[in-house]
Amino acid sequence: AWASSDLDQLSFSVARTQFNLRMTPDNVTGPEFQVSRLPGELRGRVADMPVTLKLEDEKVKGNIGSSVVNLDVKKEGDAVKAKGGFQGRPVTLTLSPQELTVYVRDCTYRLKAKEAGRTYEGKRSCDRSFMPPTVITLPDAFLAASPAEQASLLLLAL
């Protein structure tokens, strides 16, 4: 086991699969997930594909493997909203203290906050009814990141 606290872990429980991503000021690491957090950039590998993402105020551009990323990200009130192309597929994301809704890889996640802005739980559209709910927990380091970085990390992880 890692000697790190839960405070720096992004925790995912999705369709009977559980994994954590450890977030530090310099990187985000986990199973098949090694991404460096550089000023205005995320760079590394996810699931054996090279990742190069430029994080701008309201845009994320770059590549995951040979697929293009072109994402619009904005903050509306207390919500982060993102939409566009990610890994060559359409995506949308809304992250607020009340809910986390994500459409990625033909799957819609509709998660309600159990703990405002931190722990979200709910179903995804591509699961059969008997699947346990999806649970995602976000650490302080994630909440302190820019909206563009938050959207990118969630989409990469899911």
C-alpha positions as CSV (number, residue, x, y, z in Angstrom):
1,A,0.0,0.0,0.0
2,W,1.1,3.6,-0.6
3,A,2.0,5.7,2.4
4,S,-0.1,8.6,1.2
5,S,-3.2,9.9,2.7
6,D,-6.7,9.8,1.1
7,L,-6.5,13.6,0.8
8,D,-4.4,13.4,-2.4
9,Q,-6.3,10.5,-4.0
10,L,-8.8,10.7,-6.8
11,S,-10.8,7.6,-6.1
12,F,-12.9,5.8,-8.7
13,S,-15.3,2.8,-8.3
14,V,-16.8,2.1,-11.7
15,A,-18.6,-1.1,-12.8
16,R,-16.8,-3.3,-10.2
17,T,-13.4,-1.8,-11.0
18,Q,-11.7,0.3,-8.4
19,F,-8.7,2.5,-8.8
20,N,-7.0,5.5,-7.3
21,L,-5.0,8.2,-8.9
22,R,-2.5,9.9,-6.6
23,M,-2.3,13.7,-7.2
24,T,0.8,15.7,-6.2
25,P,1.8,19.2,-7.3
26,D,4.0,17.6,-10.0
27,N,2.0,14.6,-11.3
28,V,-1.0,12.3,-11.3
29,T,-0.2,8.6,-11.1
30,G,-2.0,5.3,-10.9
31,P,-2.5,2.1,-12.7
32,E,-1.8,2.8,-16.4
33,F,-1.8,6.5,-15.6
34,Q,1.4,8.6,-15.5
35,V,0.8,12.3,-16.2
36,S,3.1,15.2,-15.3
37,R,1.5,18.5,-14.3
38,L,3.5,21.2,-16.0
39,P,2.6,24.9,-16.1
40,G,-0.3,25.0,-18.6
41,E,0.2,21.4,-19.7
42,L,-0.5,17.8,-18.9
43,R,2.0,15.4,-20.4
44,G,2.6,11.7,-20.0
45,R,1.0,8.3,-20.7
46,V,-2.5,6.9,-20.1
47,A,-3.3,3.3,-21.0
48,D,-0.1,3.1,-23.1
49,M,-1.0,6.1,-25.1
50,P,1.1,9.3,-25.1
51,V,-0.8,12.3,-23.8
52,T,0.1,15.9,-24.5
53,L,-2.5,18.5,-23.5
54,K,-2.2,22.3,-23.5
55,L,-4.3,23.8,-20.8
56,E,-5.5,27.4,-21.6
57,D,-8.1,29.5,-19.9
58,E,-11.1,28.2,-21.6
59,K,-9.6,25.5,-23.9
60,V,-7.8,22.2,-23.8
61,K,-5.9,21.2,-27.0
62,G,-3.6,18.5,-27.8
63,N,-3.3,14.8,-28.5
64,I,-4.0,11.4,-26.9
65,G,-2.2,8.9,-29.0
66,S,-3.1,9.9,-32.6
67,S,-6.4,11.4,-31.6
68,V,-7.0,15.1,-31.3
69,V,-8.3,16.9,-28.2
70,N,-10.2,20.1,-28.7
71,L,-12.2,21.0,-25.6
72,D,-14.0,24.2,-24.5
73,V,-14.0,24.6,-20.7
74,K,-15.7,27.3,-18.8
75,K,-16.7,28.1,-15.2
76,E,-20.3,29.0,-14.8
77,G,-21.0,30.0,-11.2
78,D,-19.7,27.1,-9.1
79,A,-19.8,24.6,-12.0
80,V,-17.0,23.6,-14.4
81,K,-18.5,22.8,-17.9
82,A,-16.6,21.2,-20.7
83,K,-17.6,20.1,-24.2
84,G,-15.9,19.3,-27.4
85,G,-13.8,16.5,-28.8
86,F,-11.7,14.3,-26.6
87,Q,-9.7,11.4,-28.0
88,G,-11.6,11.9,-31.3
89,R,-15.0,11.4,-29.7
90,P,-17.6,14.0,-28.5
91,V,-17.7,14.6,-24.7
92,T,-19.5,16.8,-22.2
93,L,-18.8,17.3,-18.5
94,T,-20.5,19.3,-15.7
95,L,-18.8,19.3,-12.3
96,S,-20.5,21.3,-9.6
97,P,-20.8,20.9,-5.8
98,Q,-24.2,19.2,-6.4
99,E,-23.5,16.8,-9.3
100,L,-21.0,15.3,-11.7
101,T,-22.4,14.6,-15.2
102,V,-20.1,13.2,-17.8
103,Y,-20.7,11.9,-21.3
104,V,-17.5,10.1,-22.5
105,R,-16.9,6.9,-24.6
106,D,-20.7,6.5,-25.4
107,C,-21.5,6.4,-21.7
108,T,-23.3,9.0,-19.5
109,Y,-22.4,9.3,-15.9
110,R,-25.1,11.0,-13.7
111,L,-23.7,11.3,-10.2
112,K,-25.1,13.2,-7.3
113,A,-23.0,14.7,-4.6
114,K,-22.9,12.7,-1.4
115,E,-20.4,15.1,0.1
116,A,-20.6,18.5,-1.7
117,G,-17.9,18.9,-4.2
118,R,-16.0,15.9,-3.0
119,T,-17.8,12.5,-3.3
120,Y,-20.3,11.7,-6.1
121,E,-22.4,8.6,-6.6
122,G,-24.8,7.4,-9.2
123,K,-25.4,5.3,-12.3
124,R,-23.9,5.2,-15.7
125,S,-26.0,4.7,-18.8
126,C,-23.9,1.9,-20.2
127,D,-24.2,-0.3,-17.1
128,R,-26.8,-3.0,-16.6
129,S,-29.2,-2.4,-13.8
130,F,-27.5,-4.8,-11.4
131,M,-24.2,-3.0,-11.5
132,P,-23.2,-1.2,-8.2
133,P,-23.2,2.6,-8.5
134,T,-20.3,4.5,-9.7
135,V,-18.5,6.4,-6.9
136,I,-15.9,9.1,-7.6
137,T,-14.1,11.0,-4.8
138,L,-12.1,14.1,-5.5
139,P,-9.2,15.4,-3.3
140,D,-8.2,18.9,-2.3
141,A,-5.4,18.9,-4.8
142,F,-7.9,18.2,-7.6
143,L,-10.3,20.9,-6.4
144,A,-7.4,23.4,-6.4
145,A,-6.6,22.7,-10.0
146,S,-7.8,24.9,-12.9
147,P,-11.1,24.0,-14.6
148,A,-9.2,22.9,-17.7
149,E,-7.1,20.6,-15.7
150,Q,-10.0,19.2,-13.7
151,A,-12.0,18.4,-16.9
152,S,-8.9,16.8,-18.6
153,L,-8.1,14.6,-15.6
154,L,-11.7,13.3,-15.2
155,L,-12.0,12.6,-18.9
156,L,-8.7,10.8,-19.0
157,A,-9.6,8.7,-16.0
158,L,-13.0,7.7,-17.2
